[in-house]
Amino acid sequence: MIFDGTLQEKLQKHQEDKEKEEMLVEEVEAALDNDYYSANCHSVETLEKLLKQLEELEKSIPDGFDNLEKKSYLLKLQTGLLNAITTQRMTKKYGVTTAKKIMAGKYEIGMSKAIVKEIIGANIFYYKESITTMAGKKTEIWEFDYDAEVLRLFTWEVKNILKAKCPTFVFRDGKLTDIIR
């Protein structure tokens, strides 16, 4: 009888854990169905809490072929939450229109250096900045830096591929005036 009680408890705990997992996944899926450019969506704090719970769930699942699909889906949901959090932060900081441009990675003439930096993201480490003055006007140029420390172990072929993805930016008076591809 003791064995049956312990087994029954384990089965019940397993069933409860599975239901909690399903409820969490459903909650995240519902949260990701929102428009994160609007004020009527989950708060950043709520999304971060869901992200943490999802990360804990993903880590608790044993590695292995049998769990590959499940773990992949949980990672996809985590990416969705990270994008939602970033979208909300950009919207609060810059407004809806600019946030949409940042999230889409669209550069436009007239953008400030801060907005261009947000779009560039981690690729900022591939750039070098230079300043010139012509006719009394300060011009700042951001261009791909083949000698950047983060690229020192990369081959020329890889550097050229990265350069193709990193246009040169020209700023005058803090505003983007030209994009050279």
C-alpha positions in Angstrom: 0.0 0.0 0.0 2.8 2.4 0.7 4.2 1.9 -2.7 0.8 2.6 -4.3 0.4 5.8 -2.4 3.9 7.0 -3.4 3.3 6.1 -7.0 -0.1 7.8 -6.9 1.5 11.0 -5.5 4.2 11.0 -8.2 1.6 10.5 -11.0 -0.5 13.3 -9.5 2.5 15.6 -9.3 3.5 14.8 -12.8 0.0 15.5 -14.1 -0.1 18.9 -12.1 3.3 19.8 -13.6 2.1 19.0 -17.1 -1.0 21.2 -16.6 1.1 24.1 -15.3 3.4 23.8 -18.4 0.4 23.8 -20.7 -1.2 26.8 -18.9 2.1 28.7 -19.1 2.5 28.0 -22.8 -1.1 29.1 -23.4 -0.6 32.3 -21.4 2.6 33.1 -23.4 0.8 32.4 -26.7 -2.0 34.7 -25.8 0.4 37.4 -24.7 2.2 37.2 -28.0 -1.1 37.8 -29.9 -1.1 41.4 -28.7 -0.1 44.6 -30.6 3.0 45.7 -28.6 2.9 49.1 -30.2 -0.3 49.9 -28.3 -1.0 50.8 -24.7 -3.5 47.9 -24.3 -0.9 45.1 -24.1 0.9 43.4 -21.2 3.4 45.4 -19.3 7.2 44.9 -19.7 7.3 43.5 -16.2 4.6 40.9 -17.0 6.4 39.9 -20.1 9.7 39.6 -18.3 8.0 37.4 -15.6 6.6 35.2 -18.3 10.0 35.0 -20.0 11.7 34.0 -16.8 9.1 31.2 -16.2 9.5 30.0 -19.7 13.3 29.9 -19.4 13.0 27.9 -16.2 10.6 25.5 -17.9 12.9 25.1 -20.9 15.9 24.4 -18.6 13.9 21.8 -16.6 13.3 19.7 -19.7 16.0 17.1 -20.3 18.1 17.4 -23.4 17.6 14.7 -26.0 16.0 13.9 -29.3 12.6 13.2 -27.7 12.4 16.7 -26.3 13.9 18.6 -29.2 10.6 19.8 -30.7 9.2 20.9 -27.3 12.5 22.8 -26.4 12.6 24.4 -29.9 9.0 25.7 -29.5 9.8 27.1 -26.0 12.9 28.9 -27.4 10.7 30.3 -30.2 8.3 31.6 -27.6 11.2 33.1 -25.6 12.3 34.9 -28.7 8.8 36.3 -29.3 8.7 37.6 -25.7 12.1 39.2 -26.1 10.9 41.0 -29.3 7.7 42.1 -27.5 9.7 43.5 -24.6 12.1 45.4 -27.0 9.1 46.7 -29.0 7.4 48.0 -25.9 10.6 49.7 -24.7 11.2 51.3 -28.1 7.6 52.5 -28.3 7.8 54.1 -24.9 11.2 55.7 -25.7 10.5 56.9 -29.3 6.8 56.6 -30.1 4.9 54.1 -32.2 6.1 55.2 -35.7 9.8 55.3 -34.9 9.6 52.1 -32.9 8.1 50.3 -35.9 11.0 51.6 -38.1 13.5 50.5 -35.5 12.0 47.0 -35.1 11.8 46.7 -38.9 15.5 47.8 -39.3 14.5 50.7 -41.6 16.9 53.6 -41.9 15.5 57.0 -43.0 17.2 60.3 -43.8 16.7 62.6 -40.9 16.9 60.0 -38.1 19.0 60.9 -35.1 22.2 59.1 -34.2 20.5 57.5 -31.2 17.8 55.9 -33.4 20.4 54.7 -35.9 22.3 53.1 -33.0 19.1 51.3 -31.8 18.6 49.9 -35.3 22.3 48.8 -35.7 22.2 47.1 -32.3 25.1 44.8 -31.6 26.6 45.5 -35.0 27.7 48.9 -33.7 31.0 47.2 -32.8 31.7 46.7 -36.5 31.7 50.5 -37.0 34.3 53.2 -36.7 33.4 56.9 -36.4 35.2 59.7 -38.0 34.5 63.5 -37.9 35.3 66.0 -40.6 34.6 69.7 -41.0 33.8 71.2 -44.4 32.7 74.8 -44.9 32.2 75.1 -41.1 29.8 72.2 -41.0 30.7 69.1 -38.9 30.1 65.8 -40.7 30.3 62.5 -38.8 30.8 59.3 -40.8 30.1 55.8 -39.4 31.7 53.1 -41.6 32.6 49.5 -41.4 35.9 48.9 -39.6 37.8 46.0 -41.0 40.3 46.4 -38.1 37.6 46.3 -35.4 38.7 44.2 -32.4 35.6 42.0 -32.6 36.6 41.0 -36.2 40.2 40.2 -35.6 39.8 36.4 -36.0 37.4 36.6 -39.0 38.6 35.9 -42.5 38.4 38.6 -45.2 35.6 36.8 -46.8 33.5 36.9 -43.6 34.4 40.6 -43.1 33.3 41.4 -46.7 30.0 39.6 -46.0 29.5 41.6 -42.8 30.5 44.9 -44.6 27.7 44.2 -47.1 25.2 44.2 -44.3 26.7 47.4 -42.7 26.1 50.5 -44.7 28.0 53.7 -44.2 26.1 56.5 -42.4 26.7 60.2 -42.8 25.4 62.6 -40.1 25.3 66.4 -40.2 24.1 68.3 -37.1 23.3 64.9 -35.4 20.9 63.9 -38.2 21.3 61.1 -40.8 21.9 62.8 -44.2 23.1 59.9 -46.3 23.2 56.1 -46.4 25.9 54.6 -48.6 25.5 50.9 -49.4 
